[in-house]
């Protein structure tokens, strides 16, 4: 996927970490089955990068924290044991976590503040980049076998706007409607 400027979301804050992205596209209802699937059985696109906040400067009433949100598209829970987040070719191991069906997880730098909405879990990483490039970079999620589950190159960031993925697979900038 390549970030490209499209429709702006209707989110009241300008970003939606830990919840459904706020475009007028498809929304996905949260459900939580209990039995974790073997993470190595995931296919490309089962766990996806769903939102990227590379330039949080100017967020109104929210922490100015850079983050990457991932999303479990499956109807089963996935254990993220030995999974990794790749930023511009640099690997960071994701904490051993259960990511329930249709749940979001927000990756960010350990020690920074983050605000999540209803269906999200925090995944602070000690080796998360101290600054995501505002000019765009390659991001990947890999399972414990090293298979890529999602790979994107986000485009140039705008201040206080996250790149969000809509239900049709299109990237757009979030927008503060206030």
ChimeraX commands (.cxc) that place a marker at each C-alpha (Angstrom):
marker #1 position 0.00,0.00,0.00 radius 0.5
marker #1 position 1.16,3.51,-0.66 radius 0.5
marker #1 position -0.23,6.47,1.24 radius 0.5
marker #1 position -1.96,8.85,-1.09 radius 0.5
marker #1 position -4.02,11.87,-0.28 radius 0.5
marker #1 position -7.72,11.09,-0.48 radius 0.5
marker #1 position -10.82,12.02,1.45 radius 0.5
marker #1 position -10.44,13.49,4.91 radius 0.5
marker #1 position -11.94,11.65,7.84 radius 0.5
marker #1 position -14.77,13.03,9.88 radius 0.5
marker #1 position -13.00,12.44,13.23 radius 0.5
marker #1 position -13.48,15.17,15.83 radius 0.5
marker #1 position -9.81,15.05,16.93 radius 0.5
marker #1 position -7.86,14.55,13.73 radius 0.5
marker #1 position -6.77,10.99,14.55 radius 0.5
marker #1 position -8.33,7.78,15.87 radius 0.5
marker #1 position -5.74,5.65,17.68 radius 0.5
marker #1 position -7.29,2.45,19.05 radius 0.5
marker #1 position -10.58,2.68,17.20 radius 0.5
marker #1 position -12.24,2.52,13.79 radius 0.5
marker #1 position -10.86,5.14,11.41 radius 0.5
marker #1 position -13.43,7.85,10.89 radius 0.5
marker #1 position -13.86,8.14,7.15 radius 0.5
marker #1 position -17.24,7.61,5.61 radius 0.5
marker #1 position -16.04,4.20,4.39 radius 0.5
marker #1 position -16.64,0.77,5.86 radius 0.5
marker #1 position -16.48,0.31,9.62 radius 0.5
marker #1 position -15.68,-2.97,11.31 radius 0.5
marker #1 position -17.58,-4.00,14.48 radius 0.5
marker #1 position -15.52,-5.26,17.42 radius 0.5
marker #1 position -15.83,-8.91,18.50 radius 0.5
marker #1 position -13.53,-10.94,20.73 radius 0.5
marker #1 position -13.31,-14.73,20.31 radius 0.5
marker #1 position -11.27,-16.37,23.04 radius 0.5
marker #1 position -8.97,-18.95,21.40 radius 0.5
marker #1 position -5.73,-17.50,20.03 radius 0.5
marker #1 position -4.70,-18.72,16.59 radius 0.5
marker #1 position -1.16,-19.76,15.79 radius 0.5
marker #1 position 0.50,-16.54,14.68 radius 0.5
marker #1 position 2.47,-18.37,11.99 radius 0.5
marker #1 position -0.80,-19.33,10.28 radius 0.5
marker #1 position -1.56,-15.69,9.46 radius 0.5
marker #1 position -1.54,-14.63,5.84 radius 0.5
marker #1 position -0.50,-11.33,4.30 radius 0.5
marker #1 position -3.15,-8.77,5.24 radius 0.5
marker #1 position -4.50,-10.56,8.34 radius 0.5
marker #1 position -2.72,-8.14,10.68 radius 0.5
marker #1 position -2.46,-4.76,8.96 radius 0.5
marker #1 position -1.02,-1.32,9.50 radius 0.5
marker #1 position -4.13,0.79,9.85 radius 0.5
marker #1 position -3.00,4.27,10.92 radius 0.5
marker #1 position 0.27,6.22,11.02 radius 0.5
marker #1 position 0.83,9.43,13.01 radius 0.5
marker #1 position 4.21,10.72,11.86 radius 0.5
marker #1 position 3.80,14.42,12.67 radius 0.5
marker #1 position 1.73,14.96,15.84 radius 0.5
marker #1 position 2.81,18.59,16.28 radius 0.5
marker #1 position -0.26,20.72,16.97 radius 0.5
marker #1 position -2.68,17.99,18.08 radius 0.5
marker #1 position -5.30,19.83,20.12 radius 0.5
marker #1 position -5.72,18.43,23.65 radius 0.5
marker #1 position -3.80,15.21,22.92 radius 0.5
marker #1 position -0.27,14.02,23.53 radius 0.5
marker #1 position 2.07,14.84,20.65 radius 0.5
marker #1 position 3.12,11.21,20.30 radius 0.5
marker #1 position 4.03,9.48,17.07 radius 0.5
marker #1 position 2.48,6.05,16.63 radius 0.5
marker #1 position 1.61,3.23,14.26 radius 0.5
marker #1 position -1.68,1.41,14.72 radius 0.5
marker #1 position -2.08,-2.22,13.69 radius 0.5
marker #1 position -5.38,-4.06,13.29 radius 0.5
marker #1 position -6.43,-7.72,13.44 radius 0.5
marker #1 position -8.75,-8.28,10.45 radius 0.5
marker #1 position -9.49,-11.88,11.48 radius 0.5
marker #1 position -12.44,-13.28,13.44 radius 0.5
marker #1 position -9.97,-14.97,15.81 radius 0.5
marker #1 position -7.42,-13.87,18.38 radius 0.5
marker #1 position -3.75,-13.78,17.31 radius 0.5
marker #1 position -0.81,-14.06,19.68 radius 0.5
marker #1 position 1.90,-11.61,18.67 radius 0.5
marker #1 position 4.72,-13.57,20.32 radius 0.5
marker #1 position 8.01,-12.86,18.51 radius 0.5
marker #1 position 6.31,-10.61,15.96 radius 0.5
marker #1 position 8.22,-7.55,14.82 radius 0.5
marker #1 position 7.67,-4.00,13.63 radius 0.5
marker #1 position 10.06,-2.88,10.90 radius 0.5
marker #1 position 10.71,0.84,10.37 radius 0.5
marker #1 position 12.93,1.72,7.42 radius 0.5
marker #1 position 14.57,-1.71,7.63 radius 0.5
marker #1 position 15.15,-1.63,11.42 radius 0.5
marker #1 position 13.49,-4.42,13.42 radius 0.5
marker #1 position 11.80,-3.99,16.82 radius 0.5
marker #1 position 10.21,-6.99,18.57 radius 0.5
marker #1 position 6.57,-6.48,19.60 radius 0.5
marker #1 position 5.69,-7.57,23.17 radius 0.5
marker #1 position 4.00,-10.96,23.54 radius 0.5
marker #1 position 0.38,-9.83,23.34 radius 0.5
marker #1 position -3.01,-11.25,22.43 radius 0.5
marker #1 position -4.63,-9.20,19.68 radius 0.5
marker #1 position -8.29,-10.13,19.67 radius 0.5
marker #1 position -10.48,-10.28,16.57 radius 0.5
marker #1 position -11.05,-6.83,15.07 radius 0.5
marker #1 position -8.91,-5.23,17.77 radius 0.5
marker #1 position -6.40,-2.41,17.36 radius 0.5
marker #1 position -2.95,-2.12,18.93 radius 0.5
marker #1 position -1.00,1.11,18.98 radius 0.5
marker #1 position 2.80,0.94,18.76 radius 0.5
marker #1 position 4.64,3.95,20.14 radius 0.5
marker #1 position 7.84,4.89,21.95 radius 0.5
marker #1 position 7.99,3.68,25.55 radius 0.5
marker #1 position 7.80,6.54,28.07 radius 0.5
marker #1 position 5.61,8.76,25.90 radius 0.5
marker #1 position 1.97,9.55,26.55 radius 0.5
marker #1 position -0.76,8.12,24.34 radius 0.5
marker #1 position -4.55,8.35,24.35 radius 0.5
marker #1 position -6.50,5.38,23.00 radius 0.5
marker #1 position -10.14,4.93,22.25 radius 0.5
marker #1 position -12.50,2.02,22.96 radius 0.5
marker #1 position -11.05,-1.03,21.21 radius 0.5
marker #1 position -7.32,-0.39,21.41 radius 0.5
marker #1 position -4.41,-1.70,23.41 radius 0.5
marker #1 position -1.14,0.09,24.10 radius 0.5
marker #1 position 2.07,-1.54,22.93 radius 0.5
marker #1 position 4.92,0.74,24.04 radius 0.5
marker #1 position 8.23,-0.21,22.42 radius 0.5
marker #1 position 11.62,0.76,23.83 radius 0.5
marker #1 position 13.07,0.67,20.29 radius 0.5
marker #1 position 10.23,2.48,18.51 radius 0.5
marker #1 position 11.78,5.30,16.46 radius 0.5
marker #1 position 12.25,8.48,18.48 radius 0.5
marker #1 position 10.87,10.35,15.45 radius 0.5
marker #1 position 8.99,8.95,12.47 radius 0.5
marker #1 position 10.14,10.66,9.29 radius 0.5
marker #1 position 7.70,13.33,8.11 radius 0.5
marker #1 position 8.78,12.61,4.54 radius 0.5
marker #1 position 7.54,9.00,4.67 radius 0.5
marker #1 position 9.18,5.62,5.18 radius 0.5
marker #1 position 8.59,1.90,4.70 radius 0.5
marker #1 position 6.75,0.17,7.57 radius 0.5
marker #1 position 6.23,-3.58,7.94 radius 0.5
marker #1 position 4.72,-6.07,10.37 radius 0.5
marker #1 position 6.28,-9.57,10.39 radius 0.5
marker #1 position 5.14,-12.71,12.20 radius 0.5
marker #1 position 7.41,-14.97,14.28 radius 0.5
marker #1 position 8.51,-16.84,11.12 radius 0.5
marker #1 position 9.65,-13.60,9.51 radius 0.5
marker #1 position 6.78,-13.54,7.01 radius 0.5
marker #1 position 5.55,-10.04,6.14 radius 0.5
marker #1 position 1.91,-9.60,7.20 radius 0.5
marker #1 position 1.69,-6.01,5.96 radius 0.5
marker #1 position 3.99,-3.51,4.30 radius 0.5
marker #1 position 3.31,0.12,3.46 radius 0.5
marker #1 position 5.20,3.21,2.46 radius 0.5
marker #1 position 3.47,6.20,3.96 radius 0.5
marker #1 position 3.71,9.48,2.10 radius 0.5
marker #1 position 4.73,12.88,3.45 radius 0.5
marker #1 position 3.00,13.66,6.74 radius 0.5
marker #1 position 0.97,16.74,7.64 radius 0.5
marker #1 position 1.07,18.27,11.09 radius 0.5
marker #1 position -1.64,16.95,13.45 radius 0.5
marker #1 position -3.04,14.59,10.78 radius 0.5
marker #1 position -2.63,10.84,10.73 radius 0.5
marker #1 position -2.60,8.65,7.65 radius 0.5
marker #1 position -5.68,6.40,7.99 radius 0.5
marker #1 position -6.74,3.34,6.02 radius 0.5
marker #1 position -10.38,3.12,4.97 radius 0.5
marker #1 position -12.45,-0.06,4.51 radius 0.5
marker #1 position -11.69,-0.10,0.78 radius 0.5
marker #1 position -7.90,-0.10,1.29 radius 0.5
marker #1 position -7.34,3.57,0.48 radius 0.5
marker #1 position -5.09,5.87,2.55 radius 0.5
marker #1 position -6.27,9.37,3.46 radius 0.5
marker #1 position -5.39,12.13,5.93 radius 0.5
marker #1 position -7.51,12.41,9.04 radius 0.5
marker #1 position -9.16,15.75,9.61 radius 0.5
marker #1 position -10.25,17.72,12.64 radius 0.5
marker #1 position -13.82,18.74,11.79 radius 0.5
marker #1 position -14.01,21.38,14.57 radius 0.5
marker link #1:1,2 radius 0.2
marker link #1:2,3 radius 0.2
marker link #1:3,4 radius 0.2
marker link #1:4,5 radius 0.2
marker link #1:5,6 radius 0.2
marker link #1:6,7 radius 0.2
marker link #1:7,8 radius 0.2
marker link #1:8,9 radius 0.2
marker link #1:9,10 radius 0.2
marker link #1:10,11 radius 0.2
marker link #1:11,12 radius 0.2
marker link #1:12,13 radius 0.2
marker link #1:13,14 radius 0.2
marker link #1:14,15 radius 0.2
marker link #1:15,16 radius 0.2
marker link #1:16,17 radius 0.2
marker link #1:17,18 radius 0.2
marker link #1:18,19 radius 0.2
marker link #1:19,20 radius 0.2
marker link #1:20,21 radius 0.2
marker link #1:21,22 radius 0.2
marker link #1:22,23 radius 0.2
marker link #1:23,24 radius 0.2
marker link #1:24,25 radius 0.2
marker link #1:25,26 radius 0.2
marker link #1:26,27 radius 0.2
marker link #1:27,28 radius 0.2
marker link #1:28,29 radius 0.2
marker link #1:29,30 radius 0.2
marker link #1:30,31 radius 0.2
marker link #1:31,32 radius 0.2
marker link #1:32,33 radius 0.2
marker link #1:33,34 radius 0.2
marker link #1:34,35 radius 0.2
marker link #1:35,36 radius 0.2
marker link #1:36,37 radius 0.2
marker link #1:37,38 radius 0.2
marker link #1:38,39 radius 0.2
marker link #1:39,40 radius 0.2
marker link #1:40,41 radius 0.2
marker link #1:41,42 radius 0.2
marker link #1:42,43 radius 0.2
marker link #1:43,44 radius 0.2
marker link #1:44,45 radius 0.2
marker link #1:45,46 radius 0.2
marker link #1:46,47 radius 0.2
marker link #1:47,48 radius 0.2
marker link #1:48,49 radius 0.2
marker link #1:49,50 radius 0.2
marker link #1:50,51 radius 0.2
marker link #1:51,52 radius 0.2
marker link #1:52,53 radius 0.2
marker link #1:53,54 radius 0.2
marker link #1:54,55 radius 0.2
marker link #1:55,56 radius 0.2
marker link #1:56,57 radius 0.2
marker link #1:57,58 radius 0.2
marker link #1:58,59 radius 0.2
marker link #1:59,60 radius 0.2
marker link #1:60,61 radius 0.2
marker link #1:61,62 radius 0.2
marker link #1:62,63 radius 0.2
marker link #1:63,64 radius 0.2
marker link #1:64,65 radius 0.2
marker link #1:65,66 radius 0.2
marker link #1:66,67 radius 0.2
marker link #1:67,68 radius 0.2
marker link #1:68,69 radius 0.2
marker link #1:69,70 radius 0.2
marker link #1:70,71 radius 0.2
marker link #1:71,72 radius 0.2
marker link #1:72,73 radius 0.2
marker link #1:73,74 radius 0.2
marker link #1:74,75 radius 0.2
marker link #1:75,76 radius 0.2
marker link #1:76,77 radius 0.2
marker link #1:77,78 radius 0.2
marker link #1:78,79 radius 0.2
marker link #1:79,80 radius 0.2
marker link #1:80,81 radius 0.2
marker link #1:81,82 radius 0.2
marker link #1:82,83 radius 0.2
marker link #1:83,84 radius 0.2
marker link #1:84,85 radius 0.2
marker link #1:85,86 radius 0.2
marker link #1:86,87 radius 0.2
marker link #1:87,88 radius 0.2
marker link #1:88,89 radius 0.2
marker link #1:89,90 radius 0.2
marker link #1:90,91 radius 0.2
marker link #1:91,92 radius 0.2
marker link #1:92,93 radius 0.2
marker link #1:93,94 radius 0.2
marker link #1:94,95 radius 0.2
marker link #1:95,96 radius 0.2
marker link #1:96,97 radius 0.2
marker link #1:97,98 radius 0.2
marker link #1:98,99 radius 0.2
marker link #1:99,100 radius 0.2
marker link #1:100,101 radius 0.2
marker link #1:101,102 radius 0.2
marker link #1:102,103 radius 0.2
marker link #1:103,104 radius 0.2
marker link #1:104,105 radius 0.2
marker link #1:105,106 radius 0.2
marker link #1:106,107 radius 0.2
marker link #1:107,108 radius 0.2
marker link #1:108,109 radius 0.2
marker link #1:109,110 radius 0.2
marker link #1:110,111 radius 0.2
marker link #1:111,112 radius 0.2
marker link #1:112,113 radius 0.2
marker link #1:113,114 radius 0.2
marker link #1:114,115 radius 0.2
marker link #1:115,116 radius 0.2
marker link #1:116,117 radius 0.2
marker link #1:117,118 radius 0.2
marker link #1:118,119 radius 0.2
marker link #1:119,120 radius 0.2
marker link #1:120,121 radius 0.2
marker link #1:121,122 radius 0.2
marker link #1:122,123 radius 0.2
marker link #1:123,124 radius 0.2
marker link #1:124,125 radius 0.2
marker link #1:125,126 radius 0.2
marker link #1:126,127 radius 0.2
marker link #1:127,128 radius 0.2
marker link #1:128,129 radius 0.2
marker link #1:129,130 radius 0.2
marker link #1:130,131 radius 0.2
marker link #1:131,132 radius 0.2
marker link #1:132,133 radius 0.2
marker link #1:133,134 radius 0.2
marker link #1:134,135 radius 0.2
marker link #1:135,136 radius 0.2
marker link #1:136,137 radius 0.2
marker link #1:137,138 radius 0.2
marker link #1:138,139 radius 0.2
marker link #1:139,140 radius 0.2
marker link #1:140,141 radius 0.2
marker link #1:141,142 radius 0.2
marker link #1:142,143 radius 0.2
marker link #1:143,144 radius 0.2
marker link #1:144,145 radius 0.2
marker link #1:145,146 radius 0.2
marker link #1:146,147 radius 0.2
marker link #1:147,148 radius 0.2
marker link #1:148,149 radius 0.2
marker link #1:149,150 radius 0.2
marker link #1:150,151 radius 0.2
marker link #1:151,152 radius 0.2
marker link #1:152,153 radius 0.2
marker link #1:153,154 radius 0.2
marker link #1:154,155 radius 0.2
marker link #1:155,156 radius 0.2
marker link #1:156,157 radius 0.2
marker link #1:157,158 radius 0.2
marker link #1:158,159 radius 0.2
marker link #1:159,160 radius 0.2
marker link #1:160,161 radius 0.2
marker link #1:161,162 radius 0.2
marker link #1:162,163 radius 0.2
marker link #1:163,164 radius 0.2
marker link #1:164,165 radius 0.2
marker link #1:165,166 radius 0.2
marker link #1:166,167 radius 0.2
marker link #1:167,168 radius 0.2
marker link #1:168,169 radius 0.2
marker link #1:169,170 radius 0.2
marker link #1:170,171 radius 0.2
marker link #1:171,172 radius 0.2
marker link #1:172,173 radius 0.2
marker link #1:173,174 radius 0.2
marker link #1:174,175 radius 0.2
marker link #1:175,176 radius 0.2
marker link #1:176,177 radius 0.2
marker link #1:177,178 radius 0.2
view
